[in-house]
Amino acid sequence: MAAKIRFAYEDLETVAEGTLDTRGRRGLADVPVHYSAVRLSVRIRTGESDARLERLSSLVARYCPVDSLVRAAVPDYEVTWERMP
């Protein structure tokens, strides 16, 4: 998406954390076998404006197939974008 809208950035990092009850995968309890919560943090170093960064994040949320898949499968999914120093 960044290339498509000509969004310039120098660095990008992502960190994901999730909550998973492994009893479901081990057959020990009748609980979902997938994550019940995921927190994705996107850190980006860019000189682009806040408005352009918001546009990029909204386009990623709308068109990224991985984001769409996780959003549909995980009931508590949150993505945050922040600027790197």
N, CA, C and O atoms as a Maestro MAE file, in Angstrom:
{
 s_m_m2io_version
 :::
 2.0.0
}

f_m_ct {
 s_m_title
 :::
 protein
 m_atom[340] {
  # First column is atom index #
  i_m_mmod_type
  r_m_x_coord
  r_m_y_coord
  r_m_z_coord
  i_m_residue_number
  s_m_chain_name
  s_m_pdb_residue_name
  s_m_pdb_atom_name
  i_m_atomic_number
  :::
  1 25 0.829 -1.194 0.000 1 A "MET " " N  " 7
  2 3 0.000 0.000 0.000 1 A "MET " " CA " 6
  3 2 0.866 1.247 0.000 1 A "MET " " C  " 6
  4 15 0.527 2.241 -0.643 1 A "MET " " O  " 8
  5 25 1.982 1.203 0.716 2 A "ALA " " N  " 7
  6 3 2.863 2.372 0.765 2 A "ALA " " CA " 6
  7 2 3.353 2.731 -0.639 2 A "ALA " " C  " 6
  8 15 3.352 3.901 -1.020 2 A "ALA " " O  " 8
  9 25 3.762 1.740 -1.391 3 A "ALA " " N  " 7
  10 3 4.232 1.999 -2.754 3 A "ALA " " CA " 6
  11 2 3.100 2.532 -3.628 3 A "ALA " " C  " 6
  12 15 3.303 3.430 -4.445 3 A "ALA " " O  " 8
  13 25 1.927 1.977 -3.450 4 A "LYS " " N  " 7
  14 3 0.783 2.378 -4.275 4 A "LYS " " CA " 6
  15 2 0.431 3.855 -4.089 4 A "LYS " " C  " 6
  16 15 0.072 4.533 -5.052 4 A "LYS " " O  " 8
  17 25 0.534 4.355 -2.853 5 A "ILE " " N  " 7
  18 3 0.190 5.765 -2.626 5 A "ILE " " CA " 6
  19 2 1.450 6.637 -2.522 5 A "ILE " " C  " 6
  20 15 1.376 7.805 -2.141 5 A "ILE " " O  " 8
  21 25 2.597 6.056 -2.864 6 A "ARG " " N  " 7
  22 3 3.876 6.774 -2.835 6 A "ARG " " CA " 6
  23 2 4.160 7.371 -1.454 6 A "ARG " " C  " 6
  24 15 4.496 8.547 -1.310 6 A "ARG " " O  " 8
  25 25 4.011 6.523 -0.465 7 A "PHE " " N  " 7
  26 3 4.253 6.900 0.925 7 A "PHE " " CA " 6
  27 2 5.705 6.580 1.245 7 A "PHE " " C  " 6
  28 15 6.118 5.423 1.167 7 A "PHE " " O  " 8
  29 25 6.477 7.590 1.604 8 A "ALA " " N  " 7
  30 3 7.900 7.403 1.879 8 A "ALA " " CA " 6
  31 2 8.121 7.067 3.348 8 A "ALA " " C  " 6
  32 15 7.573 7.719 4.236 8 A "ALA " " O  " 8
  33 25 8.940 6.029 3.593 9 A "TYR " " N  " 7
  34 3 9.312 5.692 4.962 9 A "TYR " " CA " 6
  35 2 10.711 5.094 4.956 9 A "TYR " " C  " 6
  36 15 11.163 4.522 3.963 9 A "TYR " " O  " 8
  37 25 11.382 5.243 6.095 10 A "GLU " " N  " 7
  38 3 12.746 4.744 6.206 10 A "GLU " " CA " 6
  39 2 12.815 3.387 6.889 10 A "GLU " " C  " 6
  40 15 13.705 2.591 6.591 10 A "GLU " " O  " 8
  41 25 11.896 3.113 7.794 11 A "ASP " " N  " 7
  42 3 11.949 1.864 8.554 11 A "ASP " " CA " 6
  43 2 10.537 1.499 8.996 11 A "ASP " " C  " 6
  44 15 9.692 2.375 9.182 11 A "ASP " " O  " 8
  45 25 10.287 0.210 9.162 12 A "LEU " " N  " 7
  46 3 8.989 -0.272 9.615 12 A "LEU " " CA " 6
  47 2 9.214 -1.540 10.427 12 A "LEU " " C  " 6
  48 15 9.921 -2.449 9.992 12 A "LEU " " O  " 8
  49 25 8.609 -1.594 11.609 13 A "GLU " " N  " 7
  50 3 8.692 -2.773 12.468 13 A "GLU " " CA " 6
  51 2 7.285 -3.166 12.894 13 A "GLU " " C  " 6
  52 15 6.427 -2.306 13.099 13 A "GLU " " O  " 8
  53 25 7.054 -4.452 13.024 14 A "THR " " N  " 7
  54 3 5.786 -4.929 13.563 14 A "THR " " CA " 6
  55 2 6.064 -5.885 14.712 14 A "THR " " C  " 6
  56 15 7.011 -6.671 14.677 14 A "THR " " O  " 8
  57 25 5.222 -5.800 15.727 15 A "VAL " " N  " 7
  58 3 5.295 -6.709 16.868 15 A "VAL " " CA " 6
  59 2 3.872 -7.170 17.147 15 A "VAL " " C  " 6
  60 15 2.957 -6.352 17.248 15 A "VAL " " O  " 8
  61 25 3.688 -8.478 17.270 16 A "ALA " " N  " 7
  62 3 2.366 -9.030 17.560 16 A "ALA " " CA " 6
  63 2 2.414 -9.824 18.856 16 A "ALA " " C  " 6
  64 15 3.377 -10.539 19.132 16 A "ALA " " O  " 8
  65 25 1.356 -9.685 19.642 17 A "GLU " " N  " 7
  66 3 1.178 -10.465 20.864 17 A "GLU " " CA " 6
  67 2 -0.227 -11.030 20.832 17 A "GLU " " C  " 6
  68 15 -1.156 -10.377 20.355 17 A "GLU " " O  " 8
  69 25 -0.384 -12.237 21.335 18 A "GLY " " N  " 7
  70 3 -1.699 -12.843 21.311 18 A "GLY " " CA " 6
  71 2 -2.007 -13.650 22.555 18 A "GLY " " C  " 6
  72 15 -1.118 -14.024 23.321 18 A "GLY " " O  " 8
  73 25 -3.290 -13.907 22.732 19 A "THR " " N  " 7
  74 3 -3.773 -14.738 23.828 19 A "THR " " CA " 6
  75 2 -4.348 -16.009 23.223 19 A "THR " " C  " 6
  76 15 -5.240 -15.969 22.376 19 A "THR " " O  " 8
  77 25 -3.819 -17.134 23.677 20 A "LEU " " N  " 7
  78 3 -4.215 -18.429 23.139 20 A "LEU " " CA " 6
  79 2 -4.384 -19.406 24.293 20 A "LEU " " C  " 6
  80 15 -3.476 -19.585 25.105 20 A "LEU " " O  " 8
  81 25 -5.537 -20.027 24.360 21 A "ASP " " N  " 7
  82 3 -5.781 -21.060 25.367 21 A "ASP " " CA " 6
  83 2 -5.386 -22.390 24.734 21 A "ASP " " C  " 6
  84 15 -6.143 -22.950 23.941 21 A "ASP " " O  " 8
  85 25 -4.218 -22.890 25.077 22 A "THR " " N  " 7
  86 3 -3.676 -24.089 24.432 22 A "THR " " CA " 6
  87 2 -4.415 -25.375 24.809 22 A "THR " " C  " 6
  88 15 -4.176 -26.424 24.211 22 A "THR " " O  " 8
  89 25 -5.301 -25.300 25.789 23 A "ARG " " N  " 7
  90 3 -6.064 -26.504 26.154 23 A "ARG " " CA " 6
  91 2 -6.902 -26.992 24.973 23 A "ARG " " C  " 6
  92 15 -7.112 -28.195 24.819 23 A "ARG " " O  " 8
  93 25 -7.382 -26.066 24.139 24 A "GLY " " N  " 7
  94 3 -8.175 -26.462 22.981 24 A "GLY " " CA " 6
  95 2 -7.378 -27.257 21.978 24 A "GLY " " C  " 6
  96 15 -7.869 -28.254 21.448 24 A "GLY " " O  " 8
  97 25 -6.163 -26.841 21.708 25 A "ARG " " N  " 7
  98 3 -5.301 -27.566 20.767 25 A "ARG " " CA " 6
  99 2 -4.866 -28.921 21.299 25 A "ARG " " C  " 6
  100 15 -4.606 -29.846 20.530 25 A "ARG " " O  " 8
  101 25 -4.791 -29.031 22.609 26 A "ARG " " N  " 7
  102 3 -4.371 -30.301 23.213 26 A "ARG " " CA " 6
  103 2 -5.554 -31.214 23.508 26 A "ARG " " C  " 6
  104 15 -5.367 -32.328 23.998 26 A "ARG " " O  " 8
  105 25 -6.783 -30.749 23.212 27 A "GLY " " N  " 7
  106 3 -7.968 -31.554 23.436 27 A "GLY " " CA " 6
  107 2 -8.369 -31.658 24.895 27 A "GLY " " C  " 6
  108 15 -9.085 -32.585 25.274 27 A "GLY " " O  " 8
  109 25 -7.922 -30.728 25.714 28 A "LEU " " N  " 7
  110 3 -8.209 -30.788 27.149 28 A "LEU " " CA " 6
  111 2 -9.445 -29.994 27.553 28 A "LEU " " C  " 6
  112 15 -9.954 -30.156 28.662 28 A "LEU " " O  " 8
  113 25 -9.930 -29.133 26.653 29 A "ALA " " N  " 7
  114 3 -11.106 -28.322 26.975 29 A "ALA " " CA " 6
  115 2 -11.803 -27.931 25.680 29 A "ALA " " C  " 6
  116 15 -11.181 -27.861 24.620 29 A "ALA " " O  " 8
  117 25 -13.087 -27.682 25.781 30 A "ASP " " N  " 7
  118 3 -13.870 -27.260 24.620 30 A "ASP " " CA " 6
  119 2 -13.772 -25.737 24.488 30 A "ASP " " C  " 6
  120 15 -14.728 -25.011 24.763 30 A "ASP " " O  " 8
  121 25 -12.594 -25.271 24.062 31 A "VAL " " N  " 7
  122 3 -12.332 -23.843 23.858 31 A "VAL " " CA " 6
  123 2 -11.792 -23.666 22.438 31 A "VAL " " C  " 6
  124 15 -11.270 -24.616 21.855 31 A "VAL " " O  " 8
  125 25 -11.912 -22.466 21.879 32 A "PRO " " N  " 7
  126 3 -11.398 -22.248 20.511 32 A "PRO " " CA " 6
  127 2 -9.912 -22.587 20.404 32 A "PRO " " C  " 6
  128 15 -9.144 -22.385 21.345 32 A "PRO " " O  " 8
  129 25 -9.525 -23.104 19.241 33 A "VAL " " N  " 7
  130 3 -8.131 -23.476 19.023 33 A "VAL " " CA " 6
  131 2 -7.322 -22.332 18.432 33 A "VAL " " C  " 6
  132 15 -6.121 -22.474 18.202 33 A "VAL " " O  " 8
  133 25 -7.968 -21.205 18.185 34 A "HIS " " N  " 7
  134 3 -7.251 -20.052 17.653 34 A "HIS " " CA " 6
  135 2 -7.145 -18.960 18.714 34 A "HIS " " C  " 6
  136 15 -7.707 -19.075 19.803 34 A "HIS " " O  " 8
  137 25 -6.422 -17.913 18.378 35 A "TYR " " N  " 7
  138 3 -6.214 -16.810 19.326 35 A "TYR " " CA " 6
  139 2 -7.531 -16.116 19.655 35 A "TYR " " C  " 6
  140 15 -8.379 -15.915 18.785 35 A "TYR " " O  " 8
  141 25 -7.685 -15.757 20.915 36 A "SER " " N  " 7
  142 3 -8.870 -15.007 21.335 36 A "SER " " CA " 6
  143 2 -8.603 -13.506 21.329 36 A "SER " " C  " 6
  144 15 -9.539 -12.707 21.309 36 A "SER " " O  " 8
  145 25 -7.336 -13.126 21.348 37 A "ALA " " N  " 7
  146 3 -6.967 -11.711 21.299 37 A "ALA " " CA " 6
  147 2 -5.611 -11.571 20.616 37 A "ALA " " C  " 6
  148 15 -4.717 -12.394 20.814 37 A "ALA " " O  " 8
  149 25 -5.472 -10.526 19.816 38 A "VAL " " N  " 7
  150 3 -4.201 -10.209 19.167 38 A "VAL " " CA " 6
  151 2 -4.006 -8.708 19.212 38 A "VAL " " C  " 6
  152 15 -4.923 -7.942 18.914 38 A "VAL " " O  " 8
  153 25 -2.800 -8.291 19.588 39 A "ARG " " N  " 7
  154 3 -2.400 -6.890 19.575 39 A "ARG " " CA " 6
  155 2 -1.247 -6.767 18.597 39 A "ARG " " C  " 6
  156 15 -0.198 -7.386 18.781 39 A "ARG " " O  " 8
  157 25 -1.441 -5.971 17.563 40 A "LEU " " N  " 7
  158 3 -0.408 -5.747 16.557 40 A "LEU " " CA " 6
  159 2 0.036 -4.296 16.655 40 A "LEU " " C  " 6
  160 15 -0.779 -3.376 16.578 40 A "LEU " " O  " 8
  161 25 1.324 -4.107 16.824 41 A "SER " " N  " 7
  162 3 1.903 -2.765 16.885 41 A "SER " " CA " 6
  163 2 2.749 -2.559 15.636 41 A "SER " " C  " 6
  164 15 3.651 -3.346 15.349 41 A "SER " " O  " 8
  165 25 2.453 -1.501 14.903 42 A "VAL " " N  " 7
  166 3 3.214 -1.140 13.714 42 A "VAL " " CA " 6
  167 2 3.968 0.139 14.044 42 A "VAL " " C  " 6
  168 15 3.358 1.161 14.357 42 A "VAL " " O  " 8
  169 25 5.290 0.082 13.975 43 A "ARG " " N  " 7
  170 3 6.121 1.259 14.225 43 A "ARG " " CA " 6
  171 2 6.784 1.642 12.912 43 A "ARG " " C  " 6
  172 15 7.359 0.803 12.219 43 A "ARG " " O  " 8
  173 25 6.692 2.933 12.581 44 A "ILE " " N  " 7
  174 3 7.193 3.391 11.289 44 A "ILE " " CA " 6
  175 2 7.996 4.678 11.457 44 A "ILE " " C  " 6
  176 15 7.636 5.556 12.241 44 A "ILE " " O  " 8
  177 25 9.077 4.768 10.714 45 A "ARG " " N  " 7
  178 3 9.877 5.994 10.686 45 A "ARG " " CA " 6
  179 2 9.613 6.666 9.340 45 A "ARG " " C  " 6
  180 15 9.946 6.124 8.286 45 A "ARG " " O  " 8
  181 25 9.017 7.838 9.391 46 A "THR " " N  " 7
  182 3 8.634 8.548 8.177 46 A "THR " " CA " 6
  183 2 8.558 10.047 8.426 46 A "THR " " C  " 6
  184 15 8.340 10.491 9.553 46 A "THR " " O  " 8
  185 25 8.735 10.801 7.387 47 A "GLY " " N  " 7
  186 3 8.551 12.245 7.444 47 A "GLY " " CA " 6
  187 2 7.199 12.657 6.910 47 A "GLY " " C  " 6
  188 15 6.892 13.847 6.846 47 A "GLY " " O  " 8
  189 25 6.378 11.678 6.522 48 A "GLU " " N  " 7
  190 3 5.046 11.968 5.987 48 A "GLU " " CA " 6
  191 2 4.158 12.575 7.083 48 A "GLU " " C  " 6
  192 15 4.411 12.388 8.273 48 A "GLU " " O  " 8
  193 25 3.138 13.287 6.673 49 A "SER " " N  " 7
  194 3 2.222 13.944 7.609 49 A "SER " " CA " 6
  195 2 1.358 12.922 8.353 49 A "SER " " C  " 6
  196 15 1.231 11.770 7.940 49 A "SER " " O  " 8
  197 25 0.771 13.377 9.459 50 A "ASP " " N  " 7
  198 3 -0.142 12.517 10.212 50 A "ASP " " CA " 6
  199 2 -1.324 12.083 9.356 50 A "ASP " " C  " 6
  200 15 -1.782 10.945 9.463 50 A "ASP " " O  " 8
  201 25 -1.819 12.974 8.513 51 A "ALA " " N  " 7
  202 3 -2.953 12.639 7.637 51 A "ALA " " CA " 6
  203 2 -2.572 11.523 6.666 51 A "ALA " " C  " 6
  204 15 -3.365 10.614 6.418 51 A "ALA " " O  " 8
  205 25 -1.360 11.593 6.119 52 A "ARG " " N  " 7
  206 3 -0.914 10.547 5.182 52 A "ARG " " CA " 6
  207 2 -0.696 9.219 5.913 52 A "ARG " " C  " 6
  208 15 -0.992 8.153 5.374 52 A "ARG " " O  " 8
  209 25 -0.179 9.292 7.139 53 A "LEU " " N  " 7
  210 3 0.004 8.070 7.916 53 A "LEU " " CA " 6
  211 2 -1.348 7.440 8.238 53 A "LEU " " C  " 6
  212 15 -1.492 6.220 8.167 53 A "LEU " " O  " 8
  213 25 -2.319 8.239 8.583 54 A "GLU " " N  " 7
  214 3 -3.675 7.729 8.840 54 A "GLU " " CA " 6
  215 2 -4.260 7.097 7.581 54 A "GLU " " C  " 6
  216 15 -4.916 6.058 7.649 54 A "GLU " " O  " 8
  217 25 -4.023 7.723 6.443 55 A "ARG " " N  " 7
  218 3 -4.517 7.154 5.173 55 A "ARG " " CA " 6
  219 2 -3.877 5.798 4.911 55 A "ARG " " C  " 6
  220 15 -4.561 4.848 4.529 55 A "ARG " " O  " 8
  221 25 -2.572 5.707 5.116 56 A "LEU " " N  " 7
  222 3 -1.884 4.423 4.918 56 A "LEU " " CA " 6
  223 2 -2.458 3.355 5.837 56 A "LEU " " C  " 6
  224 15 -2.760 2.250 5.386 56 A "LEU " " O  " 8
  225 25 -2.611 3.668 7.113 57 A "SER " " N  " 7
  226 3 -3.118 2.661 8.052 57 A "SER " " CA " 6
  227 2 -4.533 2.234 7.703 57 A "SER " " C  " 6
  228 15 -4.871 1.058 7.846 57 A "SER " " O  " 8
  229 25 -5.364 3.157 7.250 58 A "SER " " N  " 7
  230 3 -6.739 2.777 6.890 58 A "SER " " CA " 6
  231 2 -6.772 1.935 5.616 58 A "SER " " C  " 6
  232 15 -7.597 1.029 5.500 58 A "SER " " O  " 8
  233 25 -5.895 2.220 4.668 59 A "LEU " " N  " 7
  234 3 -5.837 1.403 3.448 59 A "LEU " " CA " 6
  235 2 -5.327 -0.003 3.753 59 A "LEU " " C  " 6
  236 15 -5.828 -0.981 3.198 59 A "LEU " " O  " 8
  237 25 -4.338 -0.107 4.629 60 A "VAL " " N  " 7
  238 3 -3.837 -1.431 5.017 60 A "VAL " " CA " 6
  239 2 -4.961 -2.220 5.689 60 A "VAL " " C  " 6
  240 15 -5.160 -3.396 5.384 60 A "VAL " " O  " 8
  241 25 -5.691 -1.585 6.595 61 A "ALA " " N  " 7
  242 3 -6.796 -2.264 7.281 61 A "ALA " " CA " 6
  243 2 -7.877 -2.704 6.300 61 A "ALA " " C  " 6
  244 15 -8.535 -3.722 6.513 61 A "ALA " " O  " 8
  245 25 -8.056 -1.957 5.252 62 A "ARG " " N  " 7
  246 3 -9.123 -2.268 4.290 62 A "ARG " " CA " 6
  247 2 -8.714 -3.320 3.256 62 A "ARG " " C  " 6
  248 15 -9.522 -4.173 2.887 62 A "ARG " " O  " 8
  249 25 -7.466 -3.264 2.789 63 A "TYR " " N  " 7
  250 3 -7.078 -4.094 1.646 63 A "TYR " " CA " 6
  251 2 -6.078 -5.214 1.937 63 A "TYR " " C  " 6
  252 15 -5.871 -6.070 1.078 63 A "TYR " " O  " 8
  253 25 -5.460 -5.239 3.096 64 A "CYS " " N  " 7
  254 3 -4.483 -6.285 3.389 64 A "CYS " " CA " 6
  255 2 -5.206 -7.608 3.664 64 A "CYS " " C  " 6
  256 15 -6.015 -7.683 4.589 64 A "CYS " " O  " 8
  257 25 -4.925 -8.653 2.871 65 A "PRO " " N  " 7
  258 3 -5.621 -9.923 3.078 65 A "PRO " " CA " 6
  259 2 -5.299 -10.576 4.421 65 A "PRO " " C  " 6
  260 15 -6.163 -11.226 5.009 65 A "PRO " " O  " 8
  261 25 -4.085 -10.416 4.911 66 A "VAL " " N  " 7
  262 3 -3.734 -11.006 6.202 66 A "VAL " " CA " 6
  263 2 -4.489 -10.290 7.321 66 A "VAL " " C  " 6
  264 15 -5.032 -10.934 8.218 66 A "VAL " " O  " 8
  265 25 -4.521 -8.954 7.266 67 A "ASP " " N  " 7
  266 3 -5.261 -8.183 8.262 67 A "ASP " " CA " 6
  267 2 -6.740 -8.575 8.250 67 A "ASP " " C  " 6
  268 15 -7.348 -8.744 9.306 67 A "ASP " " O  " 8
  269 25 -7.307 -8.717 7.074 68 A "SER " " N  " 7
  270 3 -8.718 -9.103 6.955 68 A "SER " " CA " 6
  271 2 -8.982 -10.481 7.549 68 A "SER " " C  " 6
  272 15 -9.989 -10.692 8.225 68 A "SER " " O  " 8
  273 25 -8.077 -11.411 7.293 69 A "LEU " " N  " 7
  274 3 -8.223 -12.767 7.811 69 A "LEU " " CA " 6
  275 2 -8.158 -12.778 9.337 69 A "LEU " " C  " 6
  276 15 -8.996 -13.400 9.990 69 A "LEU " " O  " 8
  277 25 -7.171 -12.098 9.901 70 A "VAL " " N  " 7
  278 3 -7.039 -12.058 11.353 70 A "VAL " " CA " 6
  279 2 -8.241 -11.339 11.972 70 A "VAL " " C  " 6
  280 15 -8.789 -11.795 12.976 70 A "VAL " " O  " 8
  281 25 -8.646 -10.227 11.379 71 A "ARG " " N  " 7
  282 3 -9.785 -9.455 11.892 71 A "ARG " " CA " 6
  283 2 -11.059 -10.318 11.934 71 A "ARG " " C  " 6
  284 15 -11.856 -10.206 12.866 71 A "ARG " " O  " 8
  285 25 -11.241 -11.171 10.927 72 A "ALA " " N  " 7
  286 3 -12.431 -12.020 10.873 72 A "ALA " " CA " 6
  287 2 -12.356 -13.188 11.861 72 A "ALA " " C  " 6
  288 15 -13.386 -13.656 12.347 72 A "ALA " " O  " 8
  289 25 -11.147 -13.657 12.155 73 A "ALA " " N  " 7
  290 3 -10.996 -14.857 12.985 73 A "ALA " " CA " 6
  291 2 -10.809 -14.570 14.471 73 A "ALA " " C  " 6
  292 15 -11.120 -15.415 15.310 73 A "ALA " " O  " 8
  293 25 -10.303 -13.386 14.800 74 A "VAL " " N  " 7
  294 3 -9.955 -13.094 16.191 74 A "VAL " " CA " 6
  295 2 -10.943 -12.079 16.755 74 A "VAL " " C  " 6
  296 15 -11.025 -10.957 16.255 74 A "VAL " " O  " 8
  297 25 -11.691 -12.455 17.782 75 A "PRO " " N  " 7
  298 3 -12.724 -11.554 18.300 75 A "PRO " " CA " 6
  299 2 -12.188 -10.259 18.907 75 A "PRO " " C  " 6
  300 15 -12.873 -9.237 18.877 75 A "PRO " " O  " 8
  301 25 -10.993 -10.287 19.447 76 A "ASP " " N  " 7
  302 3 -10.414 -9.102 20.084 76 A "ASP " " CA " 6
  303 2 -9.092 -8.777 19.383 76 A "ASP " " C  " 6
  304 15 -8.024 -9.205 19.820 76 A "ASP " " O  " 8
  305 25 -9.182 -8.018 18.297 77 A "TYR " " N  " 7
  306 3 -8.024 -7.699 17.456 77 A "TYR " " CA " 6
  307 2 -7.835 -6.194 17.428 77 A "TYR " " C  " 6
  308 15 -8.765 -5.441 17.141 77 A "TYR " " O  " 8
  309 25 -6.620 -5.767 17.730 78 A "GLU " " N  " 7
  310 3 -6.336 -4.335 17.767 78 A "GLU " " CA " 6
  311 2 -5.002 -4.054 17.091 78 A "GLU " " C  " 6
  312 15 -4.007 -4.733 17.346 78 A "GLU " " O  " 8
  313 25 -4.995 -3.044 16.226 79 A "VAL " " N  " 7
  314 3 -3.785 -2.627 15.543 79 A "VAL " " CA " 6
  315 2 -3.499 -1.179 15.919 79 A "VAL " " C  " 6
  316 15 -4.385 -0.328 15.837 79 A "VAL " " O  " 8
  317 25 -2.271 -0.896 16.328 80 A "THR " " N  " 7
  318 3 -1.882 0.475 16.606 80 A "THR " " CA " 6
  319 2 -0.680 0.838 15.739 80 A "THR " " C  " 6
  320 15 0.217 0.025 15.514 80 A "THR " " O  " 8
  321 25 -0.687 2.066 15.265 81 A "TRP " " N  " 7
  322 3 0.422 2.602 14.479 81 A "TRP " " CA " 6
  323 2 1.080 3.705 15.285 81 A "TRP " " C  " 6
  324 15 0.398 4.531 15.891 81 A "TRP " " O  " 8
  325 25 2.409 3.719 15.293 82 A "GLU " " N  " 7
  326 3 3.117 4.795 15.979 82 A "GLU " " CA " 6
  327 2 4.384 5.133 15.203 82 A "GLU " " C  " 6
  328 15 4.936 4.309 14.474 82 A "GLU " " O  " 8
  329 25 4.815 6.355 15.383 83 A "ARG " " N  " 7
  330 3 6.036 6.814 14.734 83 A "ARG " " CA " 6
  331 2 7.257 6.424 15.557 83 A "ARG " " C  " 6
  332 15 7.248 6.489 16.786 83 A "ARG " " O  " 8
  333 25 8.303 6.019 14.852 84 A "MET " " N  " 7
  334 3 9.598 5.794 15.487 84 A "MET " " CA " 6
  335 2 10.297 7.144 15.601 84 A "MET " " C  " 6
  336 15 10.091 8.029 14.770 84 A "MET " " O  " 8
  337 25 11.120 7.295 16.627 85 A "PRO " " N  " 7
  338 3 11.902 8.545 16.725 85 A "PRO " " CA " 6
  339 2 12.951 8.637 15.629 85 A "PRO " " C  " 6
  340 15 13.692 9.617 15.564 85 A "PRO " " O  " 8
  :::
 }
 m_bond[339] {
  # First column is bond index #
  i_m_from
  i_m_to
  i_m_order
  :::
  1 1 2 1
  2 2 3 1
  3 3 4 2
  4 3 5 1
  5 5 6 1
  6 6 7 1
  7 7 8 2
  8 7 9 1
  9 9 10 1
  10 10 11 1
  11 11 12 2
  12 11 13 1
  13 13 14 1
  14 14 15 1
  15 15 16 2
  16 15 17 1
  17 17 18 1
  18 18 19 1
  19 19 20 2
  20 19 21 1
  21 21 22 1
  22 22 23 1
  23 23 24 2
  24 23 25 1
  25 25 26 1
  26 26 27 1
  27 27 28 2
  28 27 29 1
  29 29 30 1
  30 30 31 1
  31 31 32 2
  32 31 33 1
  33 33 34 1
  34 34 35 1
  35 35 36 2
  36 35 37 1
  37 37 38 1
  38 38 39 1
  39 39 40 2
  40 39 41 1
  41 41 42 1
  42 42 43 1
  43 43 44 2
  44 43 45 1
  45 45 46 1
  46 46 47 1
  47 47 48 2
  48 47 49 1
  49 49 50 1
  50 50 51 1
  51 51 52 2
  52 51 53 1
  53 53 54 1
  54 54 55 1
  55 55 56 2
  56 55 57 1
  57 57 58 1
  58 58 59 1
  59 59 60 2
  60 59 61 1
  61 61 62 1
  62 62 63 1
  63 63 64 2
  64 63 65 1
  65 65 66 1
  66 66 67 1
  67 67 68 2
  68 67 69 1
  69 69 70 1
  70 70 71 1
  71 71 72 2
  72 71 73 1
  73 73 74 1
  74 74 75 1
  75 75 76 2
  76 75 77 1
  77 77 78 1
  78 78 79 1
  79 79 80 2
  80 79 81 1
  81 81 82 1
  82 82 83 1
  83 83 84 2
  84 83 85 1
  85 85 86 1
  86 86 87 1
  87 87 88 2
  88 87 89 1
  89 89 90 1
  90 90 91 1
  91 91 92 2
  92 91 93 1
  93 93 94 1
  94 94 95 1
  95 95 96 2
  96 95 97 1
  97 97 98 1
  98 98 99 1
  99 99 100 2
  100 99 101 1
  101 101 102 1
  102 102 103 1
  103 103 104 2
  104 103 105 1
  105 105 106 1
  106 106 107 1
  107 107 108 2
  108 107 109 1
  109 109 110 1
  110 110 111 1
  111 111 112 2
  112 111 113 1
  113 113 114 1
  114 114 115 1
  115 115 116 2
  116 115 117 1
  117 117 118 1
  118 118 119 1
  119 119 120 2
  120 119 121 1
  121 121 122 1
  122 122 123 1
  123 123 124 2
  124 123 125 1
  125 125 126 1
  126 126 127 1
  127 127 128 2
  128 127 129 1
  129 129 130 1
  130 130 131 1
  131 131 132 2
  132 131 133 1
  133 133 134 1
  134 134 135 1
  135 135 136 2
  136 135 137 1
  137 137 138 1
  138 138 139 1
  139 139 140 2
  140 139 141 1
  141 141 142 1
  142 142 143 1
  143 143 144 2
  144 143 145 1
  145 145 146 1
  146 146 147 1
  147 147 148 2
  148 147 149 1
  149 149 150 1
  150 150 151 1
  151 151 152 2
  152 151 153 1
  153 153 154 1
  154 154 155 1
  155 155 156 2
  156 155 157 1
  157 157 158 1
  158 158 159 1
  159 159 160 2
  160 159 161 1
  161 161 162 1
  162 162 163 1
  163 163 164 2
  164 163 165 1
  165 165 166 1
  166 166 167 1
  167 167 168 2
  168 167 169 1
  169 169 170 1
  170 170 171 1
  171 171 172 2
  172 171 173 1
  173 173 174 1
  174 174 175 1
  175 175 176 2
  176 175 177 1
  177 177 178 1
  178 178 179 1
  179 179 180 2
  180 179 181 1
  181 181 182 1
  182 182 183 1
  183 183 184 2
  184 183 185 1
  185 185 186 1
  186 186 187 1
  187 187 188 2
  188 187 189 1
  189 189 190 1
  190 190 191 1
  191 191 192 2
  192 191 193 1
  193 193 194 1
  194 194 195 1
  195 195 196 2
  196 195 197 1
  197 197 198 1
  198 198 199 1
  199 199 200 2
  200 199 201 1
  201 201 202 1
  202 202 203 1
  203 203 204 2
  204 203 205 1
  205 205 206 1
  206 206 207 1
  207 207 208 2
  208 207 209 1
  209 209 210 1
  210 210 211 1
  211 211 212 2
  212 211 213 1
  213 213 214 1
  214 214 215 1
  215 215 216 2
  216 215 217 1
  217 217 218 1
  218 218 219 1
  219 219 220 2
  220 219 221 1
  221 221 222 1
  222 222 223 1
  223 223 224 2
  224 223 225 1
  225 225 226 1
  226 226 227 1
  227 227 228 2
  228 227 229 1
  229 229 230 1
  230 230 231 1
  231 231 232 2
  232 231 233 1
  233 233 234 1
  234 234 235 1
  235 235 236 2
  236 235 237 1
  237 237 238 1
  238 238 239 1
  239 239 240 2
  240 239 241 1
  241 241 242 1
  242 242 243 1
  243 243 244 2
  244 243 245 1
  245 245 246 1
  246 246 247 1
  247 247 248 2
  248 247 249 1
  249 249 250 1
  250 250 251 1
  251 251 252 2
  252 251 253 1
  253 253 254 1
  254 254 255 1
  255 255 256 2
  256 255 257 1
  257 257 258 1
  258 258 259 1
  259 259 260 2
  260 259 261 1
  261 261 262 1
  262 262 263 1
  263 263 264 2
  264 263 265 1
  265 265 266 1
  266 266 267 1
  267 267 268 2
  268 267 269 1
  269 269 270 1
  270 270 271 1
  271 271 272 2
  272 271 273 1
  273 273 274 1
  274 274 275 1
  275 275 276 2
  276 275 277 1
  277 277 278 1
  278 278 279 1
  279 279 280 2
  280 279 281 1
  281 281 282 1
  282 282 283 1
  283 283 284 2
  284 283 285 1
  285 285 286 1
  286 286 287 1
  287 287 288 2
  288 287 289 1
  289 289 290 1
  290 290 291 1
  291 291 292 2
  292 291 293 1
  293 293 294 1
  294 294 295 1
  295 295 296 2
  296 295 297 1
  297 297 298 1
  298 298 299 1
  299 299 300 2
  300 299 301 1
  301 301 302 1
  302 302 303 1
  303 303 304 2
  304 303 305 1
  305 305 306 1
  306 306 307 1
  307 307 308 2
  308 307 309 1
  309 309 310 1
  310 310 311 1
  311 311 312 2
  312 311 313 1
  313 313 314 1
  314 314 315 1
  315 315 316 2
  316 315 317 1
  317 317 318 1
  318 318 319 1
  319 319 320 2
  320 319 321 1
  321 321 322 1
  322 322 323 1
  323 323 324 2
  324 323 325 1
  325 325 326 1
  326 326 327 1
  327 327 328 2
  328 327 329 1
  329 329 330 1
  330 330 331 1
  331 331 332 2
  332 331 333 1
  333 333 334 1
  334 334 335 1
  335 335 336 2
  336 335 337 1
  337 337 338 1
  338 338 339 1
  339 339 340 2
  :::
 }
}
